[in-house]
């Protein structure tokens, strides 16, 4: 059994989450995750997520509190000696959304089902250094196209330009890894003019921590947003 404890500090708000993972029959895994919302006012189903997964094949997430369900199916194949990975994700809610109160004298409207979301992701790895991925939400306009290039023999520097055809906007990310488990990552969203910087370090004893900050370049009078996150992994 594996356990993960994560603490997160964002501005003046601190949150925590814990995950327990158990290997089931074969290579199936059962996982239960809970945030501090599950214990804020006594034990409850708030913030609880139950997951059944087979790595690389499928995943099912269930949130008992609001009956949200997410199905994800993954597969890959070799096409012209190139690895092509496909991911199908469908999110929905089994709980009905209450309808708006009717006008005086009008019949009550039936409850409506919550909207569903279905997304398709396709990634093609041309070689160890070059990869292209396309994401599309069914019923939505356009898609996101991302190109990832890992530079150098050690693939320590990765550049990821991304273009969203729906908003006609670019995003950029650059990641640099260092010996010892450190990594620096910078991101920029052209549509919102948000600049992000992130530093992560992986510990030799099963833990890691991250410090990130976000700058709003459209309004430099705003205070940068700071996030600190620490994760610890345990074998039970």
C-alpha positions in Angstrom: 0.0 0.0 0.0 1.2 3.5 -0.9 0.3 6.7 0.8 0.8 10.3 -0.4 0.3 13.4 1.7 0.3 16.8 0.0 0.2 20.3 1.6 -0.4 23.5 -0.4 -0.2 27.1 0.6 -1.6 29.7 -1.8 -1.8 33.3 -0.6 -3.6 33.3 2.7 -5.1 29.9 2.2 -3.6 26.5 3.2 -5.0 23.2 2.0 -4.0 19.5 2.4 -4.8 16.3 0.6 -4.0 12.6 1.2 -4.1 9.6 -1.1 -4.1 5.8 -0.4 -3.4 3.4 -3.2 -3.8 -0.4 -3.1 -3.0 -2.9 -5.8 -6.0 -5.1 -6.6 -6.3 -8.1 -8.9 -3.6 -8.2 -11.5 -2.3 -4.7 -12.3 -5.5 -3.0 -11.2 -5.2 -0.2 -8.6 -7.7 1.2 -6.2 -7.1 4.7 -4.9 -8.9 6.9 -2.4 -8.1 10.6 -2.3 -9.4 13.2 0.2 -8.8 16.9 0.7 -9.2 18.7 4.0 -12.8 19.5 3.0 -13.6 15.9 4.0 -12.7 16.7 7.7 -13.3 20.4 8.0 -16.6 20.0 9.8 -16.5 16.4 10.8 -16.1 13.3 8.5 -18.0 13.8 5.2 -17.9 12.8 1.6 -16.8 16.4 0.5 -13.5 16.3 -1.2 -13.4 12.5 -1.5 -12.5 10.8 -4.8 -12.5 7.0 -5.5 -10.4 5.7 -8.4 -10.1 2.4 -10.2 -7.4 2.3 -12.8 -5.3 0.0 -14.9 -2.2 2.1 -15.9 -2.0 2.8 -19.6 -5.5 1.3 -20.2 -8.3 2.9 -18.4 -9.3 5.0 -15.3 -12.6 5.6 -13.5 -13.0 8.5 -11.0 -16.1 8.8 -8.8 -16.8 11.7 -6.4 -19.6 10.4 -4.1 -20.5 13.9 -2.7 -21.8 15.3 -6.0 -21.8 12.0 -8.0 -19.4 13.2 -10.6 -17.9 10.5 -12.7 -15.0 10.6 -15.1 -14.1 7.8 -17.5 -10.7 7.7 -19.3 -9.5 5.2 -21.8 -5.9 5.1 -23.1 -4.3 3.2 -25.9 -1.2 3.4 -28.1 0.0 1.8 -31.4 2.8 2.0 -33.8 1.9 3.8 -37.1 4.7 4.0 -39.7 7.2 3.2 -36.9 5.9 6.2 -34.9 4.2 5.8 -31.5 0.7 7.2 -31.5 -1.2 7.6 -28.2 -4.9 8.1 -27.9 -6.9 9.2 -24.9 -10.7 9.4 -24.6 -12.1 11.2 -21.5 -15.7 11.6 -20.6 -16.9 13.5 -17.5 -20.5 13.6 -16.4 -22.6 13.8 -13.2 -25.2 11.2 -12.2 -27.0 13.8 -10.0 -29.7 15.9 -11.5 -29.5 19.7 -11.3 -32.5 21.3 -9.6 -34.5 23.5 -12.0 -35.2 27.2 -11.4 -38.3 27.9 -9.3 -41.3 28.2 -11.6 -43.3 31.4 -11.9 -46.5 31.7 -9.9 -49.2 29.4 -11.3 -46.7 27.7 -13.7 -46.0 23.9 -13.4 -42.7 22.9 -11.9 -40.0 22.2 -14.4 -38.3 18.8 -14.2 -34.7 18.6 -12.9 -32.0 18.8 -15.5 -29.0 16.5 -15.8 -25.6 18.2 -15.4 -23.7 18.8 -18.7 -21.2 16.2 -19.8 -17.8 16.8 -21.4 -16.0 14.5 -23.8 -12.4 15.1 -24.9 -10.1 13.4 -27.3 -6.3 13.7 -27.1 -3.9 12.3 -29.7 -0.1 12.4 -29.3 2.6 11.4 -31.9 6.2 10.8 -30.8 8.4 11.2 -33.9 11.5 10.4 -31.9 12.9 10.9 -28.4 13.2 14.6 -28.9 10.0 15.6 -30.9 6.4 15.1 -30.0 3.2 16.6 -31.2 -0.2 16.4 -29.4 -3.7 17.6 -30.3 -6.6 18.0 -27.9 -10.2 18.6 -28.8 -13.4 18.8 -26.8 -16.4 17.4 -28.7 -19.0 20.1 -29.3 -16.4 22.8 -28.8 -14.8 25.1 -31.3 -11.2 24.4 -32.4 -8.5 22.4 -30.7 -5.2 22.8 -28.9 -2.0 21.9 -30.7 1.2 21.5 -28.8 4.7 20.7 -30.0 7.3 19.5 -27.5 11.1 19.5 -28.3 13.6 18.1 -25.8 17.0 19.5 -26.6 20.4 17.9 -26.1 21.7 14.4 -25.5 20.4 14.4 -22.0 17.0 15.9 -22.9 17.4 18.4 -20.0 15.7 21.3 -21.7 12.2 21.0 -23.1 10.4 23.7 -25.1 6.6 23.5 -25.6 4.8 26.0 -27.8 1.0 25.5 -27.8 -1.6 27.1 -30.0 -5.4 27.2 -29.2 -7.3 27.6 -32.4 -10.5 28.4 -30.6 -9.1 31.6 -28.9 -6.4 32.1 -31.6 -3.8 32.4 -28.8 -0.4 31.1 -28.1 1.1 29.6 -24.9 4.8 28.9 -24.3 6.5 26.7 -21.7 10.3 26.0 -21.2 11.5 23.4 -18.6 15.1 22.9 -17.5 16.1 19.9 -15.4 19.3 19.8 -13.3 21.2 17.0 -11.6 20.0 16.3 -8.1 16.2 16.5 -9.0 15.8 20.2 -9.4 13.8 21.7 -12.3 12.9 25.2 -13.4 9.8 25.9 -15.6 8.6 29.1 -17.1 5.2 29.6 -18.8 3.5 32.4 -20.7 -0.1 32.7 -21.8 -0.4 35.3 -24.5 -4.2 35.7 -24.2 -4.2 36.6 -20.5 -0.6 37.9 -20.3 0.1 35.6 -17.4 3.8 34.8 -16.7 4.5 31.8 -14.5 7.7 30.6 -12.9 8.1 27.3 -11.0 10.9 25.5 -9.1 10.5 21.9 -8.1 12.9 19.5 -6.3 12.5 15.8 -5.8 13.9 14.4 -2.6 15.9 11.2 -2.3 13.6 10.0 0.5 10.4 10.0 -1.4 9.2 13.6 -1.2 9.2 16.7 -3.3 8.3 20.3 -3.0 7.4 23.1 -5.4 7.4 26.9 -5.3 5.6 28.8 -8.0 4.6 32.4 -8.7 2.4 34.0 -11.3 2.7 37.6 -12.6 -0.1 39.4 -14.4 1.7 41.5 -17.0 -1.6 43.2 -18.1 -1.8 44.9 -14.7 1.6 45.2 -13.0 0.0 46.8 -10.0 -1.3 43.4 -8.9 0.8 41.5 -6.3 2.3 38.3 -7.8 0.5 35.1 -6.7 2.7 32.7 -4.7 2.1 29.0 -4.2 4.1 26.5 -2.2 3.5 22.8 -2.3 5.1 19.8 -0.5 4.4 16.1 -1.3 5.5 13.1 0.7 5.2 9.4 -0.4 5.1 6.5 2.0 5.1 2.7 1.8 2.7 1.2 4.3 
